[in-house]
Amino acid sequence: MILSFGADPAGLAPGALALTLSSAAALVCYLAAALRSDRLASVLRAALLVGWIAHGLALAIDIAGIGSGVPGARFGFAPALSLTLWLVLAVYQFESRRLPLPGARRALAACGAVVVILAWVYPGRVHPQAASVWAPLHWLLGIVSYGLFGVAVLHGLLLSRAERQMRRAPLAGAAPTEGLPLLRLERLTFRFVAAGFVVLSAVIVLGTVFASGWRWEHKTVFTVLSWLVFAGLLTGRRVLGWRGPKAAGWLYAGAVLLLLAYVGSRFVLEVLLNRPPST
């Protein structure tokens, strides 16, 4: 799993300015969108949308390697987080027009600002040659699975918050969760979990069949563990009717394990051990 195909930012000549400006614009818009203001809610939503567009432009420039003559794939924990968050925001931009998602804008905007800064500080390293022609698909599906489970976690957090507010709501007056369709939110959560599970299964199959050799390293162990947790969650949901805190606990546990699989292992290698990338 990865991010970008291209060279290090220092090697970008024509694309360096565009990459810097789009990243800076994304950061400014995300910081603005993270503000709390009911009067400016529509303006702040627009800022989040502009930040998401600028963020996508920066990713496109980086992935396409514009201005760089060095082919290859960029590996790194921060670029992976950056693209994952962008995918989560893409789903949010679509869903927020149909489904009320209270509190999500500020949290996602803050996360967006953090991942943009992290991608600046830790841009990852270029691995000039993939071990297999199937490697790009493996990496792409890996990021997609991160995005799908990220969206599932977002919905799970909103669902848990809404359920807590409902339990604490006073007997008189309107409930704080009025207008939030909890059953629909719950169904969406598990749909994203199921979609992420299918994609993650494809990632594991591709890694097993087309990799140069199966290795029980940290990334593999955490990926398999997360797959088992998500399989248990979907089975428990279908057979035992799991919902509420129990289902949420399994979802968060699987997401943490999956995060450790690539982002966590790359963070240790890149930042703590300062080792070069490997396939």
Secondary structure as UniProt FT lines:
FT   HELIX           9..11
FT   HELIX           14..33
FT   TURN            39..40
FT   HELIX           41..64
FT   TURN            65..67
FT   STRAND          73..75
FT   HELIX           77..95
FT   TURN            96..98
FT   TURN            102..103
FT   HELIX           104..121
FT   STRAND          125..127
FT   TURN            133..134
FT   HELIX           135..168
FT   TURN            176..179
FT   HELIX           182..210
FT   HELIX           218..235
FT   HELIX           236..240
FT   HELIX           244..259
FT   HELIX           260..264
FT   HELIX           265..267
FT   HELIX           268..272
//
